[in-house]
Amino acid sequence: MADVVFSSVSKRYGGVEVIPGLDLTIADGSFTVLVGPSGCGKSTLLRMIAGLEEVTGGTIHIGGDDVTVRDPSQRGIAMVFQSYALYPHMSVADNIGFGLKLAGVPRAEIAARVAEAAETLQLTHLLDRKPRQLSGGQRQRVAIGRAIVRKPKVFLFDEPLSNLDAALRAQMRVELAELHSRIGATMVYVTHDQVEAMTMADRIVVLNGGRIEQAGAPMDLYRHPATPFVAGFIGSPRMNFITGAEAAALGADLVGIRPEHLRPGVDGRWSGTVRHVEHLGAETLIYADVEAIGPVTAKVEGDLALAPGQAVRFGYDPANLHLFAAGRRLPAG
């Protein structure tokens, strides 16, 4: 295991600067998720750790060693991509151990490492099968096993669940989190999906335009977003934002309130009209036009009997408001 330290790292493609000088420490043994929209620089950062992208400026250290110009094979990393990239003619066991075979590792040690990884990933009963005989989730576990057997200092994951359906993504989120708990390795995971970030990470780094908007524990980012960008990116459905006179009355340029903190009721401060309702069983999403502030989304527990065109009022607890001015969060009180 090892930490990963970026010191004033920048990246240019010709005259275009995509990472404008970044400092970041990824703690030893952490599960750190780099999250943000397409083009924010998260995959570029991951590829620079791996040595697949050259660093324009600054340095990268892994476990105290300067790896800025080292070949990928000399960095002590293993990478899992969105594509499984399994060899279709090889068994699961051979796919997992193939990299070790190329490296000249003795056959007995390969067998032992493959068996250990297979047990960790619940693949032991599948070792003789070919990839075509596996489900998508099983194929992804084989790809992860191929990384585990290398015993790297750092695991790198580049949107590994993107090709899976919703049910398998949920299952694999749990499995990856459990894997991290078992082996305690440093893991750096890239995704554009804030649900993946919130459910797996012990630290989230939110990127925007190649810069770090905020880094911290998932619930810290949820409860105390530092900028409107973070506030809107973390949380599902996304936060409601209010500007104009309503925001000014609270001493802010921008006020945010999460859908789960809006309360429909006859005594609510804001009145509006329901546009659409989504009944999800355990919860109900209400999309409404509110006279004072415009479109809002509310999330309530249970099945609420509302219909499009119906009048509705929304209240809130002032403690749940997020106030922003000049692009930054205002201090409480």
MOZI-V795075 format. One record per residue. N is the residue number from 1. PSI is psi in whole degrees, -180 to 180 (none if undefined). Layout:
[[N/PSI] [N/PSI]]
This chain:
[[1/159] [2/157] [3/167] [4/125] [5/119] [6/128] [7/108] [8/41] [9/130] [10/159] [11/129] [12/144] [13/99] [14/-125] [15/5] [16/120] [17/116] [18/-24] [19/106] [20/53] [21/94] [22/135] [23/127] [24/136] [25/122] [26/115] [27/148] [28/127] [29/4] [30/161] [31/95] [32/129] [33/126] [34/119] [35/150] [36/172] [37/170] [38/136] [39/6] [40/-13] [41/3] [42/-45] [43/-33] [44/-43] [45/-44] [46/-42] [47/-27] [48/-36] [49/-43] [50/-19] [51/13] [52/-13] [53/136] [54/147] [55/128] [56/-41] [57/157] [58/-172] [59/155] [60/128] [61/137] [62/118] [63/34] [64/-10] [65/133] [66/112] [67/14] [68/-40] [69/11] [70/152] [71/153] [72/-38] [73/-14] [74/11] [75/-10] [76/35] [77/159] [78/139] [79/137] [80/123] [81/173] [82/-39] [83/136] [84/-35] [85/47] [86/151] [87/115] [88/-26] [89/-6] [90/153] [91/169] [92/-46] [93/-44] [94/-36] [95/-45] [96/-40] [97/0] [98/-41] [99/-37] [100/-38] [101/-44] [102/-32] [103/-2] [104/20] [105/139] [106/147] [107/-41] [108/-39] [109/-39] [110/-48] [111/-41] [112/-43] [113/-41] [114/-44] [115/-41] [116/-45] [117/-41] [118/-39] [119/-42] [120/-38] [121/9] [122/47] [123/3] [124/-41] [125/-3] [126/4] [127/-27] [128/-4] [129/160] [130/157] [131/-34] [132/-17] [133/6] [134/155] [135/170] [136/-42] [137/-38] [138/-39] [139/-39] [140/-35] [141/-36] [142/-43] [143/-39] [144/-39] [145/-38] [146/-32] [147/-40] [148/-42] [149/-20] [150/-13] [151/59] [152/166] [153/-36] [154/134] [155/135] [156/128] [157/120] [158/92] [159/56] [160/-15] [161/4] [162/-29] [163/0] [164/154] [165/173] [166/-44] [167/-43] [168/-35] [169/-44] [170/-43] [171/-44] [172/-29] [173/-45] [174/-45] [175/-39] [176/-40] [177/-41] [178/-38] [179/-45] [180/-41] [181/-36] [182/-44] [183/-16] [184/22] [185/159] [186/124] [187/132] [188/123] [189/129] [190/133] [191/157] [192/-2] [193/109] [194/-22] [195/-43] [196/-44] [197/-47] [198/-35] [199/-22] [200/-32] [201/150] [202/-13] [203/132] [204/136] [205/113] [206/122] [207/146] [208/115] [209/36] [210/1] [211/154] [212/116] [213/-42] [214/148] [215/138] [216/-176] [217/148] [218/-49] [219/-24] [220/-42] [221/-35] [222/-45] [223/-32] [224/61] [225/134] [226/-26] [227/161] [228/-33] [229/-48] [230/-42] [231/-39] [232/-23] [233/-37] [234/126] [235/139] [236/126] [237/164] [238/158] [239/145] [240/139] [241/139] [242/131] [243/-173] [244/-150] [245/-37] [246/-40] [247/-43] [248/-35] [249/-22] [250/8] [251/28] [252/161] [253/-31] [254/134] [255/133] [256/143] [257/131] [258/149] [259/-36] [260/-9] [261/1] [262/132] [263/111] [264/138] [265/162] [266/-21] [267/16] [268/154] [269/-38] [270/137] [271/147] [272/-166] [273/136] [274/131] [275/-42] [276/149] [277/133] [278/115] [279/111] [280/11] [281/-83] [282/-19] [283/164] [284/132] [285/129] [286/123] [287/122] [288/156] [289/120] [290/132] [291/-43] [292/-22] [293/-12] [294/-156] [295/138] [296/160] [297/134] [298/145] [299/123] [300/153] [301/147] [302/-170] [303/104] [304/130] [305/86] [306/155] [307/153] [308/139] [309/-12] [310/142] [311/145] [312/149] [313/147] [314/135] [315/176] [316/160] [317/122] [318/-26] [319/-18] [320/5] [321/145] [322/119] [323/132] [324/143] [325/140] [326/35] [327/8] [328/155] [329/136] [330/143] [331/148] [332/145] [333/none]]
